Amino acid sequence: MARRGRVELRRIEDRTSRQVRFSKRRAGLFKKAFELAVLCDAEVALLVFSPAGKLYEYSTSSIEGTYDRYQRFAGAGTNVNGGDASSNNDGDPSNIQPRLKEIASW
């Protein structure tokens, strides 16, 4: 059976197709988050905002608890790109709330 190949990453112009793709991709992402949590006993929190601004969330425990834990962590580790995690939030974990609100307003 032949492989499908890579999907070209560009914005889907047709609104209906874009919504269908978003729903399928979101479901796959949530499934992967669940698998990561179960297989690796990891605490996972995932926030996704739809193009219409609707919030979808998944968390292995309370999302507020995970967020509080993230704030206490204060960037002591590294991110998956190998850089310093504090560079993701300019060294100030308190500025994530305005950034989340900014993202939600898209």
Biopython code that builds the backbone (N, CA, C, O; Angstrom):
import numpy as np
from Bio.PDB.StructureBuilder import StructureBuilder

atoms = [
    (1, "MET", "N", (0.845, -1.177, 0.000)),
    (1, "MET", "CA", (0.000, 0.000, 0.000)),
    (1, "MET", "C", (0.888, 1.238, 0.000)),
    (1, "MET", "O", (1.807, 1.346, 0.812)),
    (2, "ALA", "N", (0.623, 2.146, -0.886)),
    (2, "ALA", "CA", (1.444, 3.350, -1.029)),
    (2, "ALA", "C", (1.141, 4.344, 0.084)),
    (2, "ALA", "O", (0.015, 4.445, 0.570)),
    (3, "ARG", "N", (2.171, 5.067, 0.468)),
    (3, "ARG", "CA", (1.997, 6.121, 1.479)),
    (3, "ARG", "C", (1.367, 7.342, 0.830)),
    (3, "ARG", "O", (1.541, 7.586, -0.364)),
    (4, "ARG", "N", (0.653, 8.085, 1.610)),
    (4, "ARG", "CA", (-0.031, 9.267, 1.089)),
    (4, "ARG", "C", (0.911, 10.429, 0.841)),
    (4, "ARG", "O", (0.656, 11.253, -0.037)),
    (5, "GLY", "N", (1.986, 10.508, 1.589)),
    (5, "GLY", "CA", (2.896, 11.636, 1.443)),
    (5, "GLY", "C", (2.536, 12.751, 2.399)),
    (5, "GLY", "O", (1.586, 12.639, 3.173)),
    (6, "ARG", "N", (3.282, 13.803, 2.343)),
    (6, "ARG", "CA", (3.074, 14.928, 3.250)),
    (6, "ARG", "C", (1.979, 15.857, 2.741)),
    (6, "ARG", "O", (1.781, 16.041, 1.540)),
    (7, "VAL", "N", (1.285, 16.425, 3.703)),
    (7, "VAL", "CA", (0.266, 17.419, 3.381)),
    (7, "VAL", "C", (0.948, 18.773, 3.302)),
    (7, "VAL", "O", (1.715, 19.145, 4.191)),
    (8, "GLU", "N", (0.669, 19.504, 2.240)),
    (8, "GLU", "CA", (1.233, 20.847, 2.112)),
    (8, "GLU", "C", (0.597, 21.740, 3.173)),
    (8, "GLU", "O", (-0.627, 21.835, 3.261)),
    (9, "LEU", "N", (1.426, 22.388, 3.971)),
    (9, "LEU", "CA", (0.919, 23.234, 5.042)),
    (9, "LEU", "C", (0.634, 24.632, 4.520)),
    (9, "LEU", "O", (1.541, 25.440, 4.321)),
    (10, "ARG", "N", (-0.620, 24.888, 4.309)),
    (10, "ARG", "CA", (-1.085, 26.208, 3.911)),
    (10, "ARG", "C", (-2.535, 26.316, 4.353)),
    (10, "ARG", "O", (-3.200, 25.308, 4.591)),
    (11, "ARG", "N", (-3.007, 27.522, 4.459)),
    (11, "ARG", "CA", (-4.377, 27.763, 4.915)),
    (11, "ARG", "C", (-5.370, 27.164, 3.925)),
    (11, "ARG", "O", (-5.221, 27.313, 2.712)),
    (12, "ILE", "N", (-6.375, 26.492, 4.450)),
    (12, "ILE", "CA", (-7.429, 25.925, 3.618)),
    (12, "ILE", "C", (-8.422, 27.041, 3.316)),
    (12, "ILE", "O", (-9.010, 27.619, 4.230)),
    (13, "GLU", "N", (-8.603, 27.335, 2.063)),
    (13, "GLU", "CA", (-9.422, 28.481, 1.662)),
    (13, "GLU", "C", (-10.916, 28.235, 1.852)),
    (13, "GLU", "O", (-11.634, 29.130, 2.300)),
    (14, "ASP", "N", (-11.393, 27.043, 1.520)),
    (14, "ASP", "CA", (-12.817, 26.740, 1.644)),
    (14, "ASP", "C", (-13.187, 26.623, 3.122)),
    (14, "ASP", "O", (-12.629, 25.802, 3.850)),
    (15, "ARG", "N", (-14.128, 27.449, 3.550)),
    (15, "ARG", "CA", (-14.484, 27.540, 4.975)),
    (15, "ARG", "C", (-15.011, 26.211, 5.528)),
    (15, "ARG", "O", (-14.646, 25.815, 6.635)),
    (16, "THR", "N", (-15.857, 25.529, 4.772)),
    (16, "THR", "CA", (-16.414, 24.255, 5.226)),
    (16, "THR", "C", (-15.321, 23.204, 5.359)),
    (16, "THR", "O", (-15.264, 22.485, 6.356)),
    (17, "SER", "N", (-14.464, 23.116, 4.365)),
    (17, "SER", "CA", (-13.352, 22.160, 4.418)),
    (17, "SER", "C", (-12.420, 22.466, 5.581)),
    (17, "SER", "O", (-11.918, 21.560, 6.245)),
    (18, "ARG", "N", (-12.197, 23.750, 5.816)),
    (18, "ARG", "CA", (-11.331, 24.164, 6.921)),
    (18, "ARG", "C", (-11.923, 23.737, 8.265)),
    (18, "ARG", "O", (-11.196, 23.271, 9.143)),
    (19, "GLN", "N", (-13.242, 23.894, 8.429)),
    (19, "GLN", "CA", (-13.904, 23.508, 9.678)),
    (19, "GLN", "C", (-13.860, 21.995, 9.875)),
    (19, "GLN", "O", (-13.626, 21.520, 10.987)),
    (20, "VAL", "N", (-14.081, 21.243, 8.810)),
    (20, "VAL", "CA", (-14.014, 19.783, 8.895)),
    (20, "VAL", "C", (-12.606, 19.347, 9.279)),
    (20, "VAL", "O", (-12.435, 18.498, 10.154)),
    (21, "ARG", "N", (-11.599, 19.922, 8.632)),
    (21, "ARG", "CA", (-10.211, 19.576, 8.930)),
    (21, "ARG", "C", (-9.858, 19.940, 10.367)),
    (21, "ARG", "O", (-9.182, 19.176, 11.056)),
    (22, "PHE", "N", (-10.320, 21.118, 10.825)),
    (22, "PHE", "CA", (-10.068, 21.532, 12.205)),
    (22, "PHE", "C", (-10.647, 20.512, 13.181)),
    (22, "PHE", "O", (-9.974, 20.110, 14.130)),
    (23, "SER", "N", (-11.881, 20.096, 12.956)),
    (23, "SER", "CA", (-12.534, 19.143, 13.860)),
    (23, "SER", "C", (-11.788, 17.817, 13.909)),
    (23, "SER", "O", (-11.587, 17.253, 14.985)),
    (24, "LYS", "N", (-11.380, 17.320, 12.750)),
    (24, "LYS", "CA", (-10.656, 16.049, 12.711)),
    (24, "LYS", "C", (-9.282, 16.171, 13.359)),
    (24, "LYS", "O", (-8.880, 15.301, 14.132)),
    (25, "ARG", "N", (-8.566, 17.239, 13.051)),
    (25, "ARG", "CA", (-7.242, 17.442, 13.632)),
    (25, "ARG", "C", (-7.324, 17.636, 15.139)),
    (25, "ARG", "O", (-6.487, 17.125, 15.883)),
    (26, "ARG", "N", (-8.338, 18.379, 15.589)),
    (26, "ARG", "CA", (-8.526, 18.608, 17.018)),
    (26, "ARG", "C", (-8.764, 17.279, 17.727)),
    (26, "ARG", "O", (-8.184, 17.025, 18.783)),
    (27, "ALA", "N", (-9.603, 16.440, 17.158)),
    (27, "ALA", "CA", (-9.881, 15.133, 17.755)),
    (27, "ALA", "C", (-8.605, 14.298, 17.840)),
    (27, "ALA", "O", (-8.360, 13.638, 18.850)),
    (28, "GLY", "N", (-7.796, 14.325, 16.783)),
    (28, "GLY", "CA", (-6.530, 13.586, 16.790)),
    (28, "GLY", "C", (-5.557, 14.119, 17.822)),
    (28, "GLY", "O", (-4.861, 13.351, 18.486)),
    (29, "LEU", "N", (-5.509, 15.424, 17.957)),
    (29, "LEU", "CA", (-4.618, 16.049, 18.931)),
    (29, "LEU", "C", (-5.030, 15.680, 20.354)),
    (29, "LEU", "O", (-4.180, 15.386, 21.194)),
    (30, "PHE", "N", (-6.327, 15.696, 20.619)),
    (30, "PHE", "CA", (-6.813, 15.330, 21.950)),
    (30, "PHE", "C", (-6.550, 13.852, 22.233)),
    (30, "PHE", "O", (-6.236, 13.481, 23.364)),
    (31, "LYS", "N", (-6.676, 13.018, 21.218)),
    (31, "LYS", "CA", (-6.387, 11.594, 21.386)),
    (31, "LYS", "C", (-4.915, 11.393, 21.733)),
    (31, "LYS", "O", (-4.588, 10.597, 22.614)),
    (32, "LYS", "N", (-4.031, 12.106, 21.051)),
    (32, "LYS", "CA", (-2.594, 12.001, 21.338)),
    (32, "LYS", "C", (-2.278, 12.500, 22.743)),
    (32, "LYS", "O", (-1.436, 11.921, 23.430)),
    (33, "ALA", "N", (-2.941, 13.565, 23.175)),
    (33, "ALA", "CA", (-2.730, 14.078, 24.533)),
    (33, "ALA", "C", (-3.159, 13.033, 25.556)),
    (33, "ALA", "O", (-2.469, 12.820, 26.554)),
    (34, "PHE", "N", (-4.292, 12.383, 25.313)),
    (34, "PHE", "CA", (-4.770, 11.329, 26.205)),
    (34, "PHE", "C", (-3.778, 10.165, 26.244)),
    (34, "PHE", "O", (-3.455, 9.657, 27.318)),
    (35, "GLU", "N", (-3.299, 9.744, 25.075)),
    (35, "GLU", "CA", (-2.342, 8.641, 25.006)),
    (35, "GLU", "C", (-1.061, 8.972, 25.756)),
    (35, "GLU", "O", (-0.533, 8.129, 26.482)),
    (36, "LEU", "N", (-0.560, 10.182, 25.592)),
    (36, "LEU", "CA", (0.646, 10.612, 26.301)),
    (36, "LEU", "C", (0.431, 10.536, 27.810)),
    (36, "LEU", "O", (1.302, 10.071, 28.544)),
    (37, "ALA", "N", (-0.718, 10.989, 28.262)),
    (37, "ALA", "CA", (-1.023, 10.968, 29.691)),
    (37, "ALA", "C", (-1.095, 9.539, 30.226)),
    (37, "ALA", "O", (-0.560, 9.249, 31.296)),
    (38, "VAL", "N", (-1.751, 8.652, 29.491)),
    (38, "VAL", "CA", (-1.924, 7.274, 29.956)),
    (38, "VAL", "C", (-0.618, 6.491, 29.875)),
    (38, "VAL", "O", (-0.217, 5.851, 30.847)),
    (39, "LEU", "N", (0.039, 6.537, 28.735)),
    (39, "LEU", "CA", (1.236, 5.728, 28.531)),
    (39, "LEU", "C", (2.419, 6.176, 29.379)),
    (39, "LEU", "O", (3.199, 5.347, 29.847)),
    (40, "CYS", "N", (2.552, 7.469, 29.576)),
    (40, "CYS", "CA", (3.734, 8.003, 30.260)),
    (40, "CYS", "C", (3.419, 8.570, 31.637)),
    (40, "CYS", "O", (4.298, 9.138, 32.285)),
    (41, "ASP", "N", (2.192, 8.426, 32.088)),
    (41, "ASP", "CA", (1.764, 8.962, 33.380)),
    (41, "ASP", "C", (2.127, 10.439, 33.493)),
    (41, "ASP", "O", (2.629, 10.894, 34.520)),
    (42, "ALA", "N", (1.863, 11.175, 32.418)),
    (42, "ALA", "CA", (2.201, 12.598, 32.358)),
    (42, "ALA", "C", (0.973, 13.440, 32.682)),
    (42, "ALA", "O", (-0.159, 13.050, 32.396)),
    (43, "GLU", "N", (1.216, 14.587, 33.276)),
    (43, "GLU", "CA", (0.143, 15.553, 33.492)),
    (43, "GLU", "C", (0.068, 16.416, 32.238)),
    (43, "GLU", "O", (1.031, 17.097, 31.885)),
    (44, "VAL", "N", (-1.069, 16.384, 31.576)),
    (44, "VAL", "CA", (-1.226, 17.053, 30.290)),
    (44, "VAL", "C", (-2.389, 18.034, 30.360)),
    (44, "VAL", "O", (-3.458, 17.715, 30.880)),
    (45, "ALA", "N", (-2.168, 19.217, 29.836)),
    (45, "ALA", "CA", (-3.234, 20.204, 29.674)),
    (45, "ALA", "C", (-3.127, 20.751, 28.258)),
    (45, "ALA", "O", (-2.038, 21.090, 27.795)),
    (46, "LEU", "N", (-4.252, 20.833, 27.582)),
    (46, "LEU", "CA", (-4.269, 21.262, 26.190)),
    (46, "LEU", "C", (-5.420, 22.234, 25.982)),
    (46, "LEU", "O", (-6.568, 21.932, 26.308)),
    (47, "LEU", "N", (-5.107, 23.398, 25.438)),
    (47, "LEU", "CA", (-6.113, 24.403, 25.095)),
    (47, "LEU", "C", (-6.090, 24.613, 23.591)),
    (47, "LEU", "O", (-5.025, 24.780, 22.998)),
    (48, "VAL", "N", (-7.265, 24.604, 22.976)),
    (48, "VAL", "CA", (-7.377, 24.850, 21.543)),
    (48, "VAL", "C", (-8.524, 25.828, 21.325)),
    (48, "VAL", "O", (-9.630, 25.625, 21.826)),
    (49, "PHE", "N", (-8.253, 26.885, 20.576)),
    (49, "PHE", "CA", (-9.292, 27.837, 20.205)),
    (49, "PHE", "C", (-9.633, 27.626, 18.735)),
    (49, "PHE", "O", (-8.746, 27.601, 17.882)),
    (50, "SER", "N", (-10.910, 27.476, 18.447)),
    (50, "SER", "CA", (-11.346, 27.293, 17.068)),
    (50, "SER", "C", (-11.224, 28.615, 16.321)),
    (50, "SER", "O", (-11.063, 29.665, 16.943)),
    (51, "PRO", "N", (-11.298, 28.571, 14.994)),
    (51, "PRO", "CA", (-11.278, 29.823, 14.229)),
    (51, "PRO", "C", (-12.417, 30.768, 14.626)),
    (51, "PRO", "O", (-12.300, 31.984, 14.472)),
    (52, "ALA", "N", (-13.508, 30.211, 15.132)),
    (52, "ALA", "CA", (-14.641, 31.028, 15.572)),
    (52, "ALA", "C", (-14.459, 31.532, 17.001)),
    (52, "ALA", "O", (-15.291, 32.287, 17.506)),
    (53, "GLY", "N", (-13.373, 31.117, 17.652)),
    (53, "GLY", "CA", (-13.095, 31.584, 19.003)),
    (53, "GLY", "C", (-13.598, 30.679, 20.108)),
    (53, "GLY", "O", (-13.492, 31.031, 21.283)),
    (54, "LYS", "N", (-14.147, 29.518, 19.762)),
    (54, "LYS", "CA", (-14.642, 28.592, 20.777)),
    (54, "LYS", "C", (-13.461, 27.860, 21.418)),
    (54, "LYS", "O", (-12.520, 27.452, 20.738)),
    (55, "LEU", "N", (-13.535, 27.706, 22.741)),
    (55, "LEU", "CA", (-12.468, 27.063, 23.497)),
    (55, "LEU", "C", (-12.758, 25.580, 23.653)),
    (55, "LEU", "O", (-13.864, 25.184, 24.020)),
    (56, "TYR", "N", (-11.736, 24.756, 23.366)),
    (56, "TYR", "CA", (-11.774, 23.323, 23.627)),
    (56, "TYR", "C", (-10.596, 23.035, 24.538)),
    (56, "TYR", "O", (-9.495, 23.537, 24.314)),
    (57, "GLU", "N", (-10.827, 22.220, 25.573)),
    (57, "GLU", "CA", (-9.739, 21.940, 26.494)),
    (57, "GLU", "C", (-9.743, 20.490, 26.918)),
    (57, "GLU", "O", (-10.784, 19.834, 26.967)),
    (58, "TYR", "N", (-8.549, 20.004, 27.226)),
    (58, "TYR", "CA", (-8.366, 18.663, 27.765)),
    (58, "TYR", "C", (-7.321, 18.772, 28.859)),
    (58, "TYR", "O", (-6.315, 19.465, 28.705)),
    (59, "SER", "N", (-7.564, 18.089, 29.953)),
    (59, "SER", "CA", (-6.598, 18.069, 31.034)),
    (59, "SER", "C", (-6.745, 16.767, 31.798)),
    (59, "SER", "O", (-7.857, 16.284, 32.012)),
    (60, "THR", "N", (-5.611, 16.197, 32.209)),
    (60, "THR", "CA", (-5.643, 14.965, 32.982)),
    (60, "THR", "C", (-6.088, 15.222, 34.410)),
    (60, "THR", "O", (-6.610, 14.324, 35.070)),
    (61, "SER", "N", (-5.888, 16.423, 34.883)),
    (61, "SER", "CA", (-6.392, 16.849, 36.189)),
    (61, "SER", "C", (-7.060, 18.201, 35.952)),
    (61, "SER", "O", (-7.373, 18.532, 34.808)),
    (62, "SER", "N", (-7.282, 18.973, 36.981)),
    (62, "SER", "CA", (-7.923, 20.268, 36.740)),
    (62, "SER", "C", (-6.969, 21.162, 35.950)),
    (62, "SER", "O", (-5.775, 21.224, 36.242)),
    (63, "ILE", "N", (-7.496, 21.836, 34.971)),
    (63, "ILE", "CA", (-6.658, 22.699, 34.140)),
    (63, "ILE", "C", (-6.121, 23.868, 34.955)),
    (63, "ILE", "O", (-5.021, 24.357, 34.698)),
    (64, "GLU", "N", (-6.898, 24.313, 35.938)),
    (64, "GLU", "CA", (-6.433, 25.392, 36.814)),
    (64, "GLU", "C", (-5.231, 24.927, 37.634)),
    (64, "GLU", "O", (-4.262, 25.666, 37.810)),
    (65, "GLY", "N", (-5.309, 23.686, 38.136)),
    (65, "GLY", "CA", (-4.191, 23.132, 38.902)),
    (65, "GLY", "C", (-2.932, 23.001, 38.056)),
    (65, "GLY", "O", (-1.828, 23.287, 38.520)),
    (66, "THR", "N", (-3.107, 22.566, 36.815)),
    (66, "THR", "CA", (-1.965, 22.439, 35.915)),
    (66, "THR", "C", (-1.384, 23.808, 35.595)),
    (66, "THR", "O", (-0.165, 23.969, 35.536)),
    (67, "TYR", "N", (-2.250, 24.796, 35.390)),
    (67, "TYR", "CA", (-1.791, 26.158, 35.119)),
    (67, "TYR", "C", (-1.042, 26.724, 36.326)),
    (67, "TYR", "O", (0.001, 27.359, 36.171)),
    (68, "ASP", "N", (-1.578, 26.492, 37.529)),
    (68, "ASP", "CA", (-0.891, 26.946, 38.747)),
    (68, "ASP", "C", (0.478, 26.289, 38.870)),
    (68, "ASP", "O", (1.455, 26.935, 39.247)),
    (69, "ARG", "N", (0.538, 25.003, 38.550)),
    (69, "ARG", "CA", (1.819, 24.288, 38.590)),
    (69, "ARG", "C", (2.790, 24.886, 37.576)),
    (69, "ARG", "O", (3.977, 25.038, 37.865)),
    (70, "TYR", "N", (2.291, 25.222, 36.400)),
    (70, "TYR", "CA", (3.115, 25.853, 35.375)),
    (70, "TYR", "C", (3.670, 27.187, 35.874)),
    (70, "TYR", "O", (4.846, 27.492, 35.673)),
    (71, "GLN", "N", (2.822, 27.971, 36.520)),
    (71, "GLN", "CA", (3.279, 29.265, 37.035)),
    (71, "GLN", "C", (4.359, 29.089, 38.101)),
    (71, "GLN", "O", (5.330, 29.844, 38.124)),
    (72, "ARG", "N", (4.201, 28.101, 38.982)),
    (72, "ARG", "CA", (5.214, 27.844, 40.010)),
    (72, "ARG", "C", (6.517, 27.364, 39.384)),
    (72, "ARG", "O", (7.605, 27.648, 39.885)),
    (73, "PHE", "N", (6.390, 26.643, 38.297)),
    (73, "PHE", "CA", (7.565, 26.128, 37.599)),
    (73, "PHE", "C", (8.458, 27.273, 37.148)),
    (73, "PHE", "O", (9.682, 27.173, 37.231)),
    (74, "ALA", "N", (7.874, 28.335, 36.683)),
    (74, "ALA", "CA", (8.559, 29.588, 36.318)),
    (74, "ALA", "C", (9.717, 29.396, 35.348)),
    (74, "ALA", "O", (10.728, 30.092, 35.443)),
    (75, "GLY", "N", (9.576, 28.458, 34.415)),
    (75, "GLY", "CA", (10.570, 28.320, 33.360)),
    (75, "GLY", "C", (11.897, 27.748, 33.785)),
    (75, "GLY", "O", (12.923, 28.091, 33.197)),
    (76, "ALA", "N", (11.919, 26.882, 34.796)),
    (76, "ALA", "CA", (13.181, 26.316, 35.263)),
    (76, "ALA", "C", (13.756, 25.299, 34.280)),
    (76, "ALA", "O", (14.945, 24.987, 34.349)),
    (77, "GLY", "N", (12.942, 24.780, 33.374)),
    (77, "GLY", "CA", (13.403, 23.756, 32.440)),
    (77, "GLY", "C", (13.665, 24.316, 31.063)),
    (77, "GLY", "O", (13.907, 25.510, 30.887)),
    (78, "THR", "N", (13.611, 23.421, 30.088)),
    (78, "THR", "CA", (13.786, 23.825, 28.700)),
    (78, "THR", "C", (12.563, 23.393, 27.915)),
    (78, "THR", "O", (11.856, 22.462, 28.300)),
    (79, "ASN", "N", (12.325, 24.078, 26.811)),
    (79, "ASN", "CA", (11.191, 23.709, 25.974)),
    (79, "ASN", "C", (11.615, 22.633, 24.981)),
    (79, "ASN", "O", (12.789, 22.266, 24.930)),
    (80, "VAL", "N", (10.676, 22.130, 24.197)),
    (80, "VAL", "CA", (10.969, 21.045, 23.270)),
    (80, "VAL", "C", (11.897, 21.471, 22.141)),
    (80, "VAL", "O", (12.480, 20.617, 21.474)),
    (81, "ASN", "N", (12.045, 22.765, 21.913)),
    (81, "ASN", "CA", (12.943, 23.249, 20.871)),
    (81, "ASN", "C", (14.375, 23.349, 21.361)),
    (81, "ASN", "O", (15.264, 23.745, 20.607)),
    (82, "GLY", "N", (14.608, 22.993, 22.620)),
    (82, "GLY", "CA", (15.961, 23.013, 23.154)),
    (82, "GLY", "C", (16.370, 24.344, 23.738)),
    (82, "GLY", "O", (17.451, 24.446, 24.317)),
    (83, "GLY", "N", (15.548, 25.365, 23.606)),
    (83, "GLY", "CA", (15.869, 26.673, 24.162)),
    (83, "GLY", "C", (15.443, 26.774, 25.610)),
    (83, "GLY", "O", (14.809, 25.868, 26.149)),
    (84, "ASP", "N", (15.790, 27.867, 26.225)),
    (84, "ASP", "CA", (15.403, 28.122, 27.600)),
    (84, "ASP", "C", (13.913, 28.416, 27.645)),
    (84, "ASP", "O", (13.422, 29.245, 26.878)),
    (85, "ALA", "N", (13.187, 27.747, 28.533)),
    (85, "ALA", "CA", (11.736, 27.921, 28.618)),
    (85, "ALA", "C", (11.362, 29.339, 29.008)),
    (85, "ALA", "O", (10.287, 29.812, 28.639)),
    (86, "SER", "N", (12.214, 30.022, 29.738)),
    (86, "SER", "CA", (11.875, 31.385, 30.142)),
    (86, "SER", "C", (11.808, 32.323, 28.946)),
    (86, "SER", "O", (11.178, 33.377, 29.027)),
    (87, "SER", "N", (12.447, 31.958, 27.837)),
    (87, "SER", "CA", (12.382, 32.802, 26.647)),
    (87, "SER", "C", (10.998, 32.765, 26.015)),
    (87, "SER", "O", (10.646, 33.652, 25.236)),
    (88, "ASN", "N", (10.206, 31.737, 26.347)),
    (88, "ASN", "CA", (8.853, 31.654, 25.808)),
    (88, "ASN", "C", (7.914, 32.650, 26.439)),
    (88, "ASN", "O", (6.910, 33.025, 25.835)),
    (89, "ASN", "N", (8.223, 33.087, 27.648)),
    (89, "ASN", "CA", (7.327, 34.022, 28.316)),
    (89, "ASN", "C", (8.078, 35.233, 28.838)),
    (89, "ASN", "O", (7.650, 35.868, 29.802)),
    (90, "ASP", "N", (9.182, 35.550, 28.212)),
    (90, "ASP", "CA", (9.989, 36.717, 28.554)),
    (90, "ASP", "C", (10.429, 36.709, 30.013)),
    (90, "ASP", "O", (10.637, 37.771, 30.601)),
    (91, "GLY", "N", (10.574, 35.516, 30.605)),
    (91, "GLY", "CA", (11.060, 35.401, 31.965)),
    (91, "GLY", "C", (10.043, 35.756, 33.030)),
    (91, "GLY", "O", (10.366, 35.723, 34.217)),
    (92, "ASP", "N", (8.834, 36.090, 32.644)),
    (92, "ASP", "CA", (7.821, 36.497, 33.610)),
    (92, "ASP", "C", (6.571, 35.641, 33.420)),
    (92, "ASP", "O", (5.797, 35.880, 32.494)),
    (93, "PRO", "N", (6.365, 34.643, 34.289)),
    (93, "PRO", "CA", (5.214, 33.763, 34.104)),
    (93, "PRO", "C", (3.877, 34.470, 34.293)),
    (93, "PRO", "O", (2.846, 33.946, 33.872)),
    (94, "SER", "N", (3.868, 35.638, 34.911)),
    (94, "SER", "CA", (2.606, 36.343, 35.127)),
    (94, "SER", "C", (2.053, 36.962, 33.847)),
    (94, "SER", "O", (0.886, 37.351, 33.806)),
    (95, "ASN", "N", (2.880, 37.058, 32.792)),
    (95, "ASN", "CA", (2.375, 37.673, 31.560)),
    (95, "ASN", "C", (1.695, 36.672, 30.637)),
    (95, "ASN", "O", (1.313, 37.039, 29.525)),
    (96, "ILE", "N", (1.531, 35.428, 31.056)),
    (96, "ILE", "CA", (0.874, 34.454, 30.187)),
    (96, "ILE", "C", (-0.624, 34.713, 30.076)),
    (96, "ILE", "O", (-1.213, 34.474, 29.021)),
    (97, "GLN", "N", (-1.249, 35.197, 31.147)),
    (97, "GLN", "CA", (-2.686, 35.454, 31.114)),
    (97, "GLN", "C", (-3.060, 36.458, 30.026)),
    (97, "GLN", "O", (-3.975, 36.187, 29.248)),
    (98, "PRO", "N", (-2.381, 37.617, 29.940)),
    (98, "PRO", "CA", (-2.702, 38.537, 28.833)),
    (98, "PRO", "C", (-2.428, 37.927, 27.462)),
    (98, "PRO", "O", (-3.144, 38.209, 26.501)),
    (99, "ARG", "N", (-1.399, 37.096, 27.370)),
    (99, "ARG", "CA", (-1.089, 36.466, 26.090)),
    (99, "ARG", "C", (-2.184, 35.481, 25.701)),
    (99, "ARG", "O", (-2.551, 35.397, 24.529)),
    (100, "LEU", "N", (-2.717, 34.723, 26.683)),
    (100, "LEU", "CA", (-3.818, 33.808, 26.392)),
    (100, "LEU", "C", (-5.053, 34.576, 25.933)),
    (100, "LEU", "O", (-5.748, 34.145, 25.013)),
    (101, "LYS", "N", (-5.326, 35.708, 26.571)),
    (101, "LYS", "CA", (-6.467, 36.529, 26.162)),
    (101, "LYS", "C", (-6.268, 37.074, 24.752)),
    (101, "LYS", "O", (-7.217, 37.156, 23.972)),
    (102, "GLU", "N", (-5.031, 37.444, 24.430)),
    (102, "GLU", "CA", (-4.727, 37.948, 23.090)),
    (102, "GLU", "C", (-4.954, 36.865, 22.049)),
    (102, "GLU", "O", (-5.526, 37.126, 20.990)),
    (103, "ILE", "N", (-4.507, 35.652, 22.347)),
    (103, "ILE", "CA", (-4.696, 34.534, 21.428)),
    (103, "ILE", "C", (-6.182, 34.242, 21.260)),
    (103, "ILE", "O", (-6.646, 33.985, 20.150)),
    (104, "ALA", "N", (-6.925, 34.284, 22.361)),
    (104, "ALA", "CA", (-8.360, 33.991, 22.310)),
    (104, "ALA", "C", (-9.113, 35.001, 21.460)),
    (104, "ALA", "O", (-10.152, 34.673, 20.888)),
    (105, "SER", "N", (-8.608, 36.219, 21.370)),
    (105, "SER", "CA", (-9.314, 37.248, 20.606)),
    (105, "SER", "C", (-9.117, 37.112, 19.102)),
    (105, "SER", "O", (-9.792, 37.804, 18.340)),
    (106, "TRP", "N", (-8.218, 36.247, 18.648)),
    (106, "TRP", "CA", (-8.030, 36.046, 17.213)),
    (106, "TRP", "C", (-9.300, 35.519, 16.674)),
    (106, "TRP", "O", (-9.402, 35.264, 15.474)),
]
sb = StructureBuilder()
sb.init_structure("model")
sb.init_model(0)
sb.init_chain("A")
sb.init_seg("    ")
for serial, (resi, resn, name, xyz) in enumerate(atoms, 1):
    if name == "N":
        sb.init_residue(resn, " ", resi, " ")
    sb.init_atom(name, np.array(xyz, "f"), 0.0, 1.0, " ", f" {name:<3s}", serial, name[0])
structure = sb.get_structure()
